[in-house]
Amino acid sequence: MATQIDSRLRFEQIKPKIGARVLNSKQELLSGELSEDILALLEKSGVLVFPRIDFTDEEQVAFTNALGGNAREISGNEVFKVSLDESINAKVAEYLKGSLYWHIDGTMNPVPIRASMLTAKVLAPEGGDTDFANTATSYVDLPQETKDRIADLRVVHSLWRSQFYHTPEPTMEQIEDWQSKGEAELPLVCTHRSGRKSMVLGNTAHYVIGKDPKESYRILHGLREFATSEPYSYRHKWTVGDTVIWDNRTSLHRATPYDPYSGRMMHRTILDGTEAWEEQ
């Protein structure tokens, strides 16, 4: 695969419609001099892989800040330890089970995070890869008839809908807790300030407003099936020390199944959001 050089950024495309592998050194990345080029490549490719870059937590935070600002996690920390082990994440382990299904982070927030960054610290013996799918390049390839049909559709997103993927028979206590997290109404097709369009899909997408439930499911699941098909999807098989960053507004993602108590550990930082799902 040919290495491309854009300014001093060195990278190779993973697939034409998703993903690039950045080959610069840690020192070059942390200098901040490549940040503008990295963000441009992120918007184009959706997912960037930094193989075996071996960021410490402090370096990952610094790199996140160099790309536009490190947002605080719900816990208030700059780095979030992603684990399904309840002994580590007792308060959120149940919600993190939703990460095993296609989703976009921040659909409950008016301004979603700009991007997420994961660094692999400990791998599961089996499973635990991460799948990504590009909802911008897949939107471009939709038939014009489909684009016209979905152009003005609006979708209700809810965290509680996503929890039924892993817990189909919840208790009333669980339902009440999930539903207390609220809902959000979003456009099915999000228009970015750049003019680029992408689809807001995933396991929080509850129903299309004004559509019969069966038709709503056909629309949402049909588009997700298309967006996650081969040309637009990439499975990252982790090596310890890898860092991956993805454009949150245009990237569906999910972890492949793994033993919650396997020790798998990812450290996450997130970039501050810069655009609302829809501009007023």
C-alpha positions as CSV (number, residue, x, y, z in Angstrom):
1,M,0.0,0.0,0.0
2,A,1.5,3.3,-1.1
3,T,2.4,5.9,1.6
4,Q,1.0,9.3,1.0
5,I,2.5,12.5,2.2
6,D,0.4,15.6,2.8
7,S,2.6,18.4,4.1
8,R,4.6,16.5,6.7
9,L,1.8,14.1,7.5
10,R,2.6,10.5,6.4
11,F,-0.3,8.1,6.0
12,E,-1.7,5.2,4.0
13,Q,-5.4,4.7,3.2
14,I,-7.0,1.6,4.7
15,K,-10.0,1.6,2.4
16,P,-11.1,4.1,-0.2
17,K,-14.2,5.0,1.8
18,I,-13.0,4.6,5.4
19,G,-9.9,4.7,7.4
20,A,-6.3,5.8,7.2
21,R,-3.1,4.7,9.0
22,V,-0.9,7.5,10.2
23,L,2.8,6.8,10.3
24,N,4.3,9.8,11.9
25,S,6.4,9.5,15.1
26,K,5.0,10.3,18.6
27,Q,7.2,13.4,18.8
28,E,5.8,14.7,15.5
29,L,2.2,14.1,16.6
30,L,2.7,15.7,20.0
31,S,4.4,18.8,18.5
32,G,1.0,20.1,17.4
33,E,2.4,21.0,14.0
34,L,0.4,18.3,12.2
35,S,-2.9,18.9,14.0
36,E,-4.6,20.8,11.1
37,D,-3.7,18.1,8.6
38,I,-4.7,15.3,11.0
39,L,-8.2,16.8,11.5
40,A,-8.6,17.3,7.7
41,L,-7.7,13.6,7.2
42,L,-10.0,12.6,10.0
43,E,-12.9,14.4,8.3
44,K,-12.1,12.7,5.0
45,S,-11.4,9.2,6.3
46,G,-13.6,9.0,9.4
47,V,-11.2,6.8,11.3
48,L,-7.4,7.2,11.9
49,V,-5.1,4.5,13.2
50,F,-1.8,5.2,15.0
51,P,-0.1,1.8,15.2
52,R,1.7,1.0,18.4
53,I,2.2,4.7,19.2
54,D,2.2,3.8,22.9
55,F,0.8,6.9,24.4
56,T,0.9,7.4,28.1
57,D,-2.3,8.9,29.6
58,E,-0.5,12.3,29.8
59,E,0.6,12.0,26.2
60,Q,-2.9,11.0,25.0
61,V,-4.4,14.0,26.8
62,A,-1.8,16.3,25.3
63,F,-2.5,14.9,21.8
64,T,-6.2,15.3,22.3
65,N,-5.6,18.9,23.4
66,A,-3.4,19.5,20.3
67,L,-6.3,18.5,18.1
68,G,-8.7,21.0,19.6
69,G,-9.4,20.4,23.2
70,N,-9.9,17.5,25.6
71,A,-13.4,17.3,27.0
72,R,-14.0,16.0,30.4
73,E,-15.7,12.6,30.8
74,I,-18.9,12.3,32.8
75,S,-16.8,11.1,35.7
76,G,-15.0,14.5,35.6
77,N,-11.7,12.8,34.6
78,E,-9.8,13.5,31.4
79,V,-9.2,9.8,30.8
80,F,-11.9,7.2,31.0
81,K,-11.0,3.5,31.5
82,V,-13.3,1.6,29.2
83,S,-14.1,-1.8,30.7
84,L,-17.2,-4.0,31.0
85,D,-15.9,-5.3,34.3
86,E,-18.3,-4.1,37.0
87,S,-15.6,-4.1,39.6
88,I,-13.9,-1.3,37.6
89,N,-16.9,0.5,36.2
90,A,-19.7,-0.3,38.7
91,K,-21.9,2.7,37.8
92,V,-21.7,2.5,34.0
93,A,-20.8,-1.1,33.2
94,E,-24.5,-1.8,32.3
95,Y,-24.7,1.1,29.9
96,L,-21.3,0.2,28.3
97,K,-22.8,-3.1,27.2
98,G,-24.5,-1.0,24.5
99,S,-21.0,-0.5,23.0
100,L,-21.3,-4.1,21.6
101,Y,-23.9,-2.8,19.1
102,W,-23.6,-0.2,16.4
103,H,-23.9,3.3,17.9
104,I,-22.9,6.9,17.7
105,D,-21.8,8.6,20.9
106,G,-23.6,11.7,22.2
107,T,-27.0,11.4,20.4
108,M,-28.6,12.7,23.6
109,N,-26.5,15.9,23.5
110,P,-27.3,19.0,21.4
111,V,-23.6,19.3,20.7
112,P,-21.9,15.9,20.3
113,I,-18.3,15.3,21.0
114,R,-16.1,15.9,17.9
115,A,-14.2,12.7,18.1
116,S,-13.2,9.8,20.4
117,M,-9.7,8.4,20.9
118,L,-8.9,5.0,22.3
119,T,-5.6,3.5,23.3
120,A,-5.3,-0.2,23.8
121,K,-3.7,-1.1,27.2
122,V,-4.8,-4.7,27.7
123,L,-6.4,-7.0,25.1
124,A,-9.0,-9.7,25.6
125,P,-7.8,-13.2,24.7
126,E,-10.7,-13.5,22.3
127,G,-12.8,-10.9,20.7
128,G,-12.7,-7.2,21.6
129,D,-12.0,-5.9,18.1
130,T,-13.7,-2.6,17.2
131,D,-15.8,-2.1,14.1
132,F,-16.3,1.3,12.4
133,A,-18.6,2.4,9.7
134,N,-18.7,5.7,7.8
135,T,-22.1,7.3,7.5
136,A,-20.9,10.1,5.3
137,T,-19.3,8.2,2.5
138,S,-22.2,5.7,2.6
139,Y,-24.7,8.6,2.4
140,V,-23.0,9.8,-0.8
141,D,-23.5,6.4,-2.4
142,L,-27.2,6.1,-1.6
143,P,-29.6,6.2,-4.6
144,Q,-30.9,9.7,-5.2
145,E,-34.4,8.4,-4.7
146,T,-33.5,7.3,-1.2
147,K,-31.8,10.6,-0.4
148,D,-35.0,12.4,-1.5
149,R,-37.1,10.1,0.6
150,I,-35.1,10.5,3.8
151,A,-34.1,14.2,3.4
152,D,-36.5,15.7,5.9
153,L,-37.1,12.7,8.2
154,R,-36.6,13.2,12.0
155,V,-35.8,10.5,14.5
156,V,-36.3,10.1,18.2
157,H,-33.1,8.8,19.9
158,S,-33.2,7.4,23.4
159,L,-30.6,5.7,25.6
160,W,-33.3,3.4,27.0
161,R,-34.0,2.0,23.5
162,S,-30.3,1.0,23.2
163,Q,-30.3,-1.0,26.4
164,F,-32.9,-3.4,25.0
165,Y,-30.2,-4.8,22.7
166,H,-28.4,-6.4,25.5
167,T,-31.2,-6.7,28.1
168,P,-34.4,-7.6,26.4
169,E,-36.3,-8.5,29.6
170,P,-35.4,-5.6,32.0
171,T,-36.9,-5.0,35.4
172,M,-39.1,-2.0,36.0
173,E,-36.3,-0.5,38.0
174,Q,-34.0,-0.8,35.0
175,I,-36.6,0.7,32.6
176,E,-37.2,3.7,35.0
177,D,-33.5,4.3,35.3
178,W,-32.9,4.1,31.5
179,Q,-35.9,6.3,30.7
180,S,-34.8,9.0,33.2
181,K,-31.8,9.7,30.9
182,G,-34.2,11.4,28.4
183,E,-34.7,11.5,24.6
184,A,-33.6,13.7,21.7
185,E,-35.2,14.4,18.4
186,L,-32.6,14.6,15.6
187,P,-32.5,14.9,11.8
188,L,-31.9,11.5,10.1
189,V,-29.6,13.3,7.7
190,C,-27.2,15.7,9.4
191,T,-25.8,18.6,7.4
192,H,-22.3,19.7,8.5
193,R,-21.1,23.3,8.3
194,S,-18.8,22.2,5.5
195,G,-21.9,21.1,3.6
196,R,-21.1,17.4,3.9
197,K,-24.0,15.2,4.9
198,S,-24.1,12.0,7.1
199,M,-26.7,9.8,8.7
200,V,-27.4,9.7,12.4
201,L,-28.1,6.0,13.1
202,G,-27.3,3.3,15.6
203,N,-28.9,1.6,18.6
204,T,-30.2,4.8,20.1
205,A,-32.3,5.5,17.0
206,H,-35.8,4.6,18.4
207,Y,-38.3,5.6,15.7
208,V,-38.9,7.9,12.7
209,I,-41.4,10.5,13.6
210,G,-44.7,10.2,11.6
211,K,-44.0,6.7,10.3
212,D,-45.7,3.4,11.0
213,P,-43.6,1.4,13.4
214,K,-42.9,-1.3,10.8
215,E,-41.9,1.3,8.2
216,S,-39.8,3.1,10.7
217,Y,-37.8,-0.1,11.5
218,R,-37.3,-0.8,7.8
219,I,-35.9,2.7,7.2
220,L,-33.5,2.8,10.2
221,H,-32.3,-0.8,10.0
222,G,-32.1,-0.7,6.2
223,L,-29.9,2.4,6.3
224,R,-27.7,0.9,9.0
225,E,-27.3,-2.3,7.1
226,F,-26.1,-0.2,4.0
227,A,-23.9,2.1,6.0
228,T,-22.1,-0.8,7.8
229,S,-21.6,-2.9,4.6
230,E,-18.2,-3.8,3.3
231,P,-17.1,-0.6,1.4
232,Y,-17.9,1.7,4.3
233,S,-16.8,-0.5,7.3
234,Y,-13.4,-1.4,8.9
235,R,-12.6,-3.8,11.7
236,H,-9.6,-2.8,13.8
237,K,-7.8,-5.8,15.4
238,W,-6.0,-4.2,18.3
239,T,-2.3,-4.5,19.2
240,V,-1.3,-3.1,22.6
241,G,-0.2,0.5,22.2
242,D,-2.4,1.2,19.2
243,T,-4.4,4.4,19.3
244,V,-7.5,5.0,17.1
245,I,-9.4,8.2,16.7
246,W,-12.8,8.5,14.9
247,D,-15.0,11.3,13.8
248,N,-17.9,10.9,16.1
249,R,-20.5,12.7,13.9
250,T,-19.9,10.4,10.9
251,S,-18.8,7.1,12.5
252,L,-20.8,4.2,13.8
253,H,-18.8,1.9,15.9
254,R,-19.1,-1.2,18.1
255,A,-16.9,-3.6,20.0
256,T,-17.0,-7.3,19.0
257,P,-18.1,-9.6,21.9
258,Y,-15.6,-10.4,24.5
259,D,-15.5,-11.7,28.1
260,P,-16.2,-8.7,30.4
261,Y,-13.8,-10.1,33.0
262,S,-11.0,-10.8,30.5
263,G,-9.1,-7.7,31.6
264,R,-9.6,-5.9,28.3
265,M,-8.8,-2.2,29.0
266,M,-9.0,0.8,26.7
267,H,-8.2,4.3,27.8
268,R,-10.4,6.9,26.1
269,T,-10.2,10.7,25.7
270,I,-12.7,12.8,23.8
271,L,-12.5,16.0,21.7
272,D,-14.7,18.9,22.5
273,G,-17.7,19.2,20.2
274,T,-17.7,22.1,17.7
275,E,-21.0,21.6,15.9
276,A,-24.6,20.9,17.0
277,W,-26.4,18.1,15.4
278,E,-28.4,20.8,13.6
279,E,-27.6,24.5,13.5
280,Q,-30.3,27.0,14.4
